[in-house]
Amino acid sequence: MPRRASKREDTNQIAARIVSISTGQPPPKVKRKKNPAAVALGKLGGSKGGKIRAERLSAARRREIAQKAAEVRWKAQPVR
């Protein structure tokens, strides 16, 4: 799977890493900056999504989901 373009090193960063390795110095650490807007969006929905879904599900529906998950988990697998 191809990596995202934002996580690739710049050609200057690659050159600096090669030079530092060839001269015996430790390679420079590349700091990856997170997008603050994306971080805020992740905190909005991710922290409360599971709790709200669990509250909205009826006991019968939760049981159906659990049984289906158990069947998939315990489905006959080939012996190695």
N, CA, C and O atoms as a Tinker XYZ file with bonds, in Angstrom:
   320  protein
     1  N      0.843000   -1.170000    0.000000    73     2
     2  CA     0.000000    0.000000    0.000000    64     1     3
     3  C      0.895000    1.241000    0.000000    63     2     4     5
     4  O      1.817000    1.325000    0.811000    81     3
     5  N      0.650000    2.188000   -0.872000    73     3     6
     6  CA     1.504000    3.370000   -0.913000    64     5     7
     7  C      1.346000    4.230000    0.322000    63     6     8     9
     8  O      0.264000    4.337000    0.900000    81     7
     9  N      2.467000    4.847000    0.716000    73     7    10
    10  CA     2.416000    5.722000    1.867000    64     9    11
    11  C      1.821000    7.057000    1.449000    63    10    12    13
    12  O      1.789000    7.396000    0.266000    81    11
    13  N      1.358000    7.797000    2.422000    73    11    14
    14  CA     0.814000    9.117000    2.143000    64    13    15
    15  C      1.945000   10.058000    1.776000    63    14    16    17
    16  O      3.060000    9.932000    2.283000    81    15
    17  N      1.655000   10.990000    0.903000    73    15    18
    18  CA     2.670000   11.921000    0.445000    64    17    19
    19  C      3.176000   12.806000    1.584000    63    18    20    21
    20  O      4.337000   13.216000    1.572000    81    19
    21  N      2.337000   13.102000    2.551000    73    19    22
    22  CA     2.732000   13.996000    3.631000    64    21    23
    23  C      3.758000   13.361000    4.570000    63    22    24    25
    24  O      4.420000   14.072000    5.327000    81    23
    25  N      3.899000   12.052000    4.534000    73    23    26
    26  CA     4.820000   11.379000    5.441000    64    25    27
    27  C      6.152000   11.055000    4.773000    63    26    28    29
    28  O      7.035000   10.495000    5.422000    81    27
    29  N      6.315000   11.383000    3.528000    73    27    30
    30  CA     7.575000   11.126000    2.840000    64    29    31
    31  C      8.603000   12.182000    3.195000    63    30    32    33
    32  O      8.272000   13.317000    3.538000    81    31
    33  N      9.849000   11.778000    3.102000    73    31    34
    34  CA    10.925000   12.721000    3.365000    64    33    35
    35  C     11.171000   13.581000    2.133000    63    34    36    37
    36  O     11.024000   13.126000    0.999000    81    35
    37  N     11.537000   14.793000    2.371000    73    35    38
    38  CA    11.924000   15.719000    1.316000    64    37    39
    39  C     13.279000   15.259000    0.771000    63    38    40    41
    40  O     14.027000   14.591000    1.485000    81    39
    41  N     13.604000   15.597000   -0.457000    73    39    42
    42  CA    14.899000   15.199000   -1.037000    64    41    43
    43  C     16.050000   15.774000   -0.225000    63    42    44    45
    44  O     17.086000   15.123000   -0.091000    81    43
    45  N     15.899000   16.961000    0.313000    73    43    46
    46  CA    16.950000   17.540000    1.154000    64    45    47
    47  C     17.112000   16.749000    2.447000    63    46    48    49
    48  O     18.230000   16.591000    2.936000    81    47
    49  N     16.019000   16.253000    3.003000    73    47    50
    50  CA    16.090000   15.444000    4.216000    64    49    51
    51  C     16.796000   14.121000    3.931000    63    50    52    53
    52  O     17.589000   13.645000    4.744000    81    51
    53  N     16.507000   13.539000    2.787000    73    51    54
    54  CA    17.159000   12.286000    2.397000    64    53    55
    55  C     18.653000   12.506000    2.233000    63    54    56    57
    56  O     19.458000   11.702000    2.704000    81    55
    57  N     19.027000   13.601000    1.562000    73    55    58
    58  CA    20.442000   13.912000    1.362000    64    57    59
    59  C     21.148000   14.132000    2.692000    63    58    60    61
    60  O     22.266000   13.652000    2.880000    81    59
    61  N     20.522000   14.842000    3.611000    73    59    62
    62  CA    21.123000   15.087000    4.919000    64    61    63
    63  C     21.309000   13.781000    5.680000    63    62    64    65
    64  O     22.318000   13.593000    6.360000    81    63
    65  N     20.339000   12.879000    5.566000    73    63    66
    66  CA    20.449000   11.590000    6.244000    64    65    67
    67  C     21.595000   10.769000    5.668000    63    66    68    69
    68  O     22.342000   10.143000    6.420000    81    67
    69  N     21.745000   10.761000    4.341000    73    67    70
    70  CA    22.819000   10.003000    3.689000    64    69    71
    71  C     24.184000   10.555000    4.092000    63    70    72    73
    72  O     25.104000    9.793000    4.389000    81    71
    73  N     24.312000   11.879000    4.101000    73    71    74
    74  CA    25.589000   12.495000    4.482000    64    73    75
    75  C     25.921000   12.172000    5.932000    63    74    76    77
    76  O     27.066000   11.842000    6.242000    81    75
    77  N     24.937000   12.262000    6.826000    73    75    78
    78  CA    25.214000   11.992000    8.236000    64    77    79
    79  C     25.597000   10.537000    8.460000    63    78    80    81
    80  O     26.457000   10.251000    9.293000    81    79
    81  N     24.980000    9.618000    7.740000    73    79    82
    82  CA    25.324000    8.202000    7.875000    64    81    83
    83  C     26.733000    7.950000    7.341000    63    82    84    85
    84  O     27.508000    7.216000    7.953000    81    83
    85  N     27.065000    8.558000    6.199000    73    83    86
    86  CA    28.387000    8.328000    5.598000    64    85    87
    87  C     29.510000    8.955000    6.415000    63    86    88    89
    88  O     30.649000    8.496000    6.342000    81    87
    89  N     29.214000    9.992000    7.188000    73    87    90
    90  CA    30.241000   10.616000    8.025000    64    89    91
    91  C     30.261000   10.036000    9.434000    63    90    92    93
    92  O     31.080000   10.452000   10.254000    81    91
    93  N     29.393000    9.100000    9.730000    73    91    94
    94  CA    29.391000    8.448000   11.021000    64    93    95
    95  C     28.599000    9.168000   12.089000    63    94    96    97
    96  O     28.654000    8.778000   13.255000    81    95
    97  N     27.876000   10.188000   11.735000    73    95    98
    98  CA    27.049000   10.917000   12.692000    64    97    99
    99  C     25.670000   10.269000   12.763000    63    98   100   101
   100  O     25.232000    9.623000   11.811000    81    99
   101  N     24.990000   10.443000   13.891000    73    99   102
   102  CA    23.631000    9.893000   13.953000    64   101   103
   103  C     22.713000   10.643000   12.981000    63   102   104   105
   104  O     22.834000   11.859000   12.833000    81   103
   105  N     21.799000    9.928000   12.320000    73   103   106
   106  CA    20.905000   10.598000   11.374000    64   105   107
   107  C     19.986000   11.582000   12.078000    63   106   108   109
   108  O     19.556000   11.329000   13.203000    81   107
   109  N     19.679000   12.698000   11.435000    73   107   110
   110  CA    18.787000   13.678000   12.071000    64   109   111
   111  C     17.382000   13.110000   12.224000    63   110   112   113
   112  O     16.895000   12.369000   11.371000    81   111
   113  N     16.749000   13.475000   13.326000    73   111   114
   114  CA    15.384000   13.016000   13.561000    64   113   115
   115  C     14.419000   13.909000   12.791000    63   114   116   117
   116  O     14.529000   15.135000   12.805000    81   115
   117  N     13.480000   13.266000   12.125000    73   115   118
   118  CA    12.489000   14.001000   11.353000    64   117   119
   119  C     11.250000   14.163000   12.234000    63   118   120   121
   120  O     10.655000   13.173000   12.660000    81   119
   121  N     10.867000   15.399000   12.505000    73   119   122
   122  CA     9.667000   15.648000   13.303000    64   121   123
   123  C      8.479000   15.754000   12.375000    63   122   124   125
   124  O      8.491000   16.527000   11.418000    81   123
   125  N      7.467000   14.984000   12.657000    73   123   126
   126  CA     6.243000   15.042000   11.865000    64   125   127
   127  C      5.229000   15.875000   12.633000    63   126   128   129
   128  O      4.914000   15.590000   13.788000    81   127
   129  N      4.735000   16.887000   11.984000    73   127   130
   130  CA     3.762000   17.762000   12.623000    64   129   131
   131  C      2.360000   17.264000   12.323000    63   130   132   133
   132  O      2.051000   16.903000   11.188000    81   131
   133  N      1.518000   17.245000   13.336000    73   131   134
   134  CA     0.126000   16.848000   13.149000    64   133   135
   135  C     -0.708000   18.078000   12.839000    63   134   136   137
   136  O     -0.438000   19.176000   13.324000    81   135
   137  N     -1.710000   17.869000   12.032000    73   135   138
   138  CA    -2.631000   18.936000   11.693000    64   137   139
   139  C     -3.551000   19.158000   12.894000    63   138   140   141
   140  O     -4.310000   18.259000   13.255000    81   139
   141  N     -3.499000   20.346000   13.524000    73   139   142
   142  CA    -4.313000   20.565000   14.725000    64   141   143
   143  C     -5.814000   20.435000   14.467000    63   142   144   145
   144  O     -6.560000   20.015000   15.351000    81   143
   145  N     -6.252000   20.787000   13.280000    73   143   146
   146  CA    -7.679000   20.661000   12.963000    64   145   147
   147  C     -8.087000   19.197000   12.924000    63   146   148   149
   148  O     -9.166000   18.843000   13.399000    81   147
   149  N     -7.230000   18.334000   12.360000    73   147   150
   150  CA    -7.535000   16.904000   12.301000    64   149   151
   151  C     -7.518000   16.291000   13.695000    63   150   152   153
   152  O     -8.331000   15.420000   14.001000    81   151
   153  N     -6.602000   16.739000   14.534000    73   151   154
   154  CA    -6.537000   16.231000   15.907000    64   153   155
   155  C     -7.814000   16.596000   16.656000    63   154   156   157
   156  O     -8.373000   15.770000   17.376000    81   155
   157  N     -8.273000   17.834000   16.485000    73   155   158
   158  CA    -9.494000   18.281000   17.169000    64   157   159
   159  C    -10.703000   17.482000   16.706000    63   158   160   161
   160  O    -11.552000   17.113000   17.519000    81   159
   161  N    -10.789000   17.209000   15.398000    73   159   162
   162  CA   -11.914000   16.419000   14.889000    64   161   163
   163  C    -11.886000   15.003000   15.445000    63   162   164   165
   164  O    -12.932000   14.439000   15.767000    81   163
   165  N    -10.699000   14.430000   15.559000    73   163   166
   166  CA   -10.590000   13.081000   16.098000    64   165   167
   167  C    -11.036000   13.014000   17.542000    63   166   168   169
   168  O    -11.653000   12.033000   17.960000    81   167
   169  N    -10.732000   14.046000   18.306000    73   167   170
   170  CA   -11.134000   14.058000   19.707000    64   169   171
   171  C    -12.632000   14.263000   19.857000    63   170   172   173
   172  O    -13.224000   13.804000   20.834000    81   171
   173  N    -13.242000   14.936000   18.916000    73   171   174
   174  CA   -14.676000   15.193000   19.012000    64   173   175
   175  C    -15.491000   13.910000   18.952000    63   174   176   177
   176  O    -16.334000   13.661000   19.814000    81   175
   177  N    -15.238000   13.096000   17.933000    73   175   178
   178  CA   -16.084000   11.923000   17.742000    64   177   179
   179  C    -15.535000   10.654000   18.334000    63   178   180   181
   180  O    -16.299000    9.824000   18.827000    81   179
   181  N    -14.242000   10.480000   18.300000    73   179   182
   182  CA   -13.654000    9.214000   18.702000    64   181   183
   183  C    -13.829000    8.882000   20.167000    63   182   184   185
   184  O    -13.979000    7.712000   20.519000    81   183
   185  N    -13.812000    9.871000   21.016000    73   183   186
   186  CA   -13.853000    9.590000   22.443000    64   185   187
   187  C    -15.248000    9.256000   22.952000    63   186   188   189
   188  O    -15.390000    8.645000   24.011000    81   187
   189  N    -16.262000    9.643000   22.222000    73   187   190
   190  CA   -17.606000    9.396000   22.735000    64   189   191
   191  C    -18.456000    8.493000   21.845000    63   190   192   193
   192  O    -19.584000    8.162000   22.210000    81   191
   193  N    -17.947000    8.095000   20.704000    73   191   194
   194  CA   -18.728000    7.304000   19.760000    64   193   195
   195  C    -19.180000    5.963000   20.295000    63   194   196   197
   196  O    -20.347000    5.603000   20.147000    81   195
   197  N    -18.273000    5.211000   20.920000    73   195   198
   198  CA   -18.620000    3.886000   21.424000    64   197   199
   199  C    -19.617000    3.927000   22.561000    63   198   200   201
   200  O    -20.505000    3.079000   22.645000    81   199
   201  N    -19.476000    4.901000   23.430000    73   199   202
   202  CA   -20.384000    5.013000   24.576000    64   201   203
   203  C    -21.807000    5.312000   24.107000    63   202   204   205
   204  O    -22.767000    4.708000   24.585000    81   203
   205  N    -21.929000    6.241000   23.176000    73   203   206
   206  CA   -23.262000    6.610000   22.685000    64   205   207
   207  C    -23.904000    5.441000   21.951000    63   206   208   209
   208  O    -25.101000    5.194000   22.096000    81   207
   209  N    -23.094000    4.707000   21.149000    73   207   210
   210  CA   -23.646000    3.567000   20.416000    64   209   211
   211  C    -24.126000    2.505000   21.396000    63   210   212   213
   212  O    -25.190000    1.918000   21.197000    81   211
   213  N    -23.362000    2.251000   22.443000    73   211   214
   214  CA   -23.761000    1.240000   23.427000    64   213   215
   215  C    -25.051000    1.633000   24.134000    63   214   216   217
   216  O    -25.876000    0.773000   24.439000    81   215
   217  N    -25.230000    2.911000   24.395000    73   215   218
   218  CA   -26.457000    3.363000   25.056000    64   217   219
   219  C    -27.670000    3.206000   24.143000    63   218   220   221
   220  O    -28.768000    2.911000   24.615000    81   219
   221  N    -27.479000    3.400000   22.850000    73   219   222
   222  CA   -28.606000    3.355000   21.915000    64   221   223
   223  C    -29.016000    1.945000   21.548000    63   222   224   225
   224  O    -30.157000    1.728000   21.140000    81   223
   225  N    -28.118000    0.978000   21.679000    73   223   226
   226  CA   -28.449000   -0.397000   21.314000    64   225   227
   227  C    -29.306000   -1.049000   22.387000    63   226   228   229
   228  O    -29.090000   -0.859000   23.584000    81   227
   229  N    -30.284000   -1.821000   21.930000    73   227   230
   230  CA   -31.086000   -2.576000   22.889000    64   229   231
   231  C    -30.290000   -3.812000   23.318000    63   230   232   233
   232  O    -29.313000   -4.191000   22.674000    81   231
   233  N    -30.720000   -4.419000   24.398000    73   231   234
   234  CA   -30.031000   -5.611000   24.900000    64   233   235
   235  C    -30.079000   -6.738000   23.870000    63   234   236   237
   236  O    -29.108000   -7.476000   23.705000    81   235
   237  N    -31.218000   -6.869000   23.177000    73   235   238
   238  CA   -31.351000   -7.931000   22.179000    64   237   239
   239  C    -30.388000   -7.712000   21.014000    63   238   240   241
   240  O    -29.763000   -8.656000   20.530000    81   239
   241  N    -30.275000   -6.476000   20.573000    73   239   242
   242  CA   -29.382000   -6.173000   19.449000    64   241   243
   243  C    -27.914000   -6.375000   19.847000    63   242   244   245
   244  O    -27.118000   -6.875000   19.052000    81   243
   245  N    -27.559000   -5.988000   21.073000    73   243   246
   246  CA   -26.194000   -6.216000   21.558000    64   245   247
   247  C    -25.879000   -7.707000   21.578000    63   246   248   249
   248  O    -24.771000   -8.128000   21.246000    81   247
   249  N    -26.877000   -8.498000   21.974000    73   247   250
   250  CA   -26.683000   -9.944000   22.026000    64   249   251
   251  C    -26.483000  -10.513000   20.618000    63   250   252   253
   252  O    -25.628000  -11.375000   20.414000    81   251
   253  N    -27.260000  -10.038000   19.658000    73   251   254
   254  CA   -27.103000  -10.491000   18.268000    64   253   255
   255  C    -25.689000  -10.188000   17.756000    63   254   256   257
   256  O    -25.041000  -11.034000   17.140000    81   255
   257  N    -25.237000   -8.981000   18.022000    73   255   258
   258  CA   -23.902000   -8.579000   17.570000    64   257   259
   259  C    -22.833000   -9.452000   18.227000    63   258   260   261
   260  O    -21.889000   -9.885000   17.566000    81   259
   261  N    -22.982000   -9.711000   19.524000    73   259   262
   262  CA   -22.006000  -10.522000   20.250000    64   261   263
   263  C    -22.001000  -11.957000   19.734000    63   262   264   265
   264  O    -20.938000  -12.563000   19.599000    81   263
   265  N    -23.178000  -12.503000   19.446000    73   263   266
   266  CA   -23.239000  -13.869000   18.939000    64   265   267
   267  C    -22.594000  -13.979000   17.562000    63   266   268   269
   268  O    -21.869000  -14.932000   17.278000    81   267
   269  N    -22.865000  -12.999000   16.717000    73   267   270
   270  CA   -22.268000  -13.010000   15.382000    64   269   271
   271  C    -20.742000  -12.921000   15.475000    63   270   272   273
   272  O    -20.035000  -13.611000   14.740000    81   271
   273  N    -20.239000  -12.078000   16.370000    73   271   274
   274  CA   -18.793000  -11.944000   16.554000    64   273   275
   275  C    -18.186000  -13.245000   17.063000    63   274   276   277
   276  O    -17.109000  -13.646000   16.623000    81   275
   277  N    -18.878000  -13.903000   17.990000    73   275   278
   278  CA   -18.375000  -15.168000   18.535000    64   277   279
   279  C    -18.342000  -16.246000   17.464000    63   278   280   281
   280  O    -17.401000  -17.038000   17.414000    81   279
   281  N    -19.353000  -16.288000   16.611000    73   279   282
   282  CA   -19.384000  -17.280000   15.538000    64   281   283
   283  C    -18.211000  -17.075000   14.589000    63   282   284   285
   284  O    -17.573000  -18.040000   14.167000    81   283
   285  N    -17.932000  -15.842000   14.258000    73   283   286
   286  CA   -16.812000  -15.555000   13.359000    64   285   287
   287  C    -15.495000  -15.946000   14.020000    63   286   288   289
   288  O    -14.609000  -16.513000   13.380000    81   287
   289  N    -15.377000  -15.632000   15.325000    73   287   290
   290  CA   -14.140000  -15.962000   16.051000    64   289   291
   291  C    -13.912000  -17.456000   16.147000    63   290   292   293
   292  O    -12.788000  -17.934000   15.991000    81   291
   293  N    -14.981000  -18.189000   16.403000    73   291   294
   294  CA   -14.830000  -19.623000   16.663000    64   293   295
   295  C    -15.099000  -20.481000   15.441000    63   294   296   297
   296  O    -15.197000  -21.703000   15.548000    81   295
   297  N    -15.220000  -19.857000   14.290000    73   295   298
   298  CA   -15.439000  -20.617000   13.057000    64   297   299
   299  C    -14.282000  -21.597000   12.879000    63   298   300   301
   300  O    -13.137000  -21.285000   13.205000    81   299
   301  N    -14.595000  -22.789000   12.357000    73   299   302
   302  CA   -13.573000  -23.816000   12.205000    64   301   303
   303  C    -12.413000  -23.300000   11.362000    63   302   304   305
   304  O    -12.599000  -22.828000   10.240000    81   303
   305  N    -11.224000  -23.402000   11.921000    73   303   306
   306  CA   -10.023000  -22.984000   11.220000    64   305   307
   307  C     -9.168000  -24.201000   10.935000    63   306   308   309
   308  O     -9.177000  -25.156000   11.713000    81   307
   309  N     -8.435000  -24.187000    9.845000    73   307   310
   310  CA    -7.610000  -25.349000    9.515000    64   309   311
   311  C     -6.505000  -25.556000   10.572000    63   310   312   313
   312  O     -5.935000  -24.601000   11.099000    81   311
   313  N     -6.229000  -26.829000   10.855000    73   311   314
   314  CA    -5.206000  -27.175000   11.835000    64   313   315
   315  C     -3.851000  -27.046000   11.160000    63   314   316   317
   316  O     -3.659000  -27.506000   10.035000    81   315
   317  N     -2.924000  -26.423000   11.850000    73   315   318
   318  CA    -1.581000  -26.264000   11.261000    64   317   319
   319  C     -0.691000  -27.401000   11.623000    63   318   320
   320  O      0.470000  -27.430000   11.215000    81   319
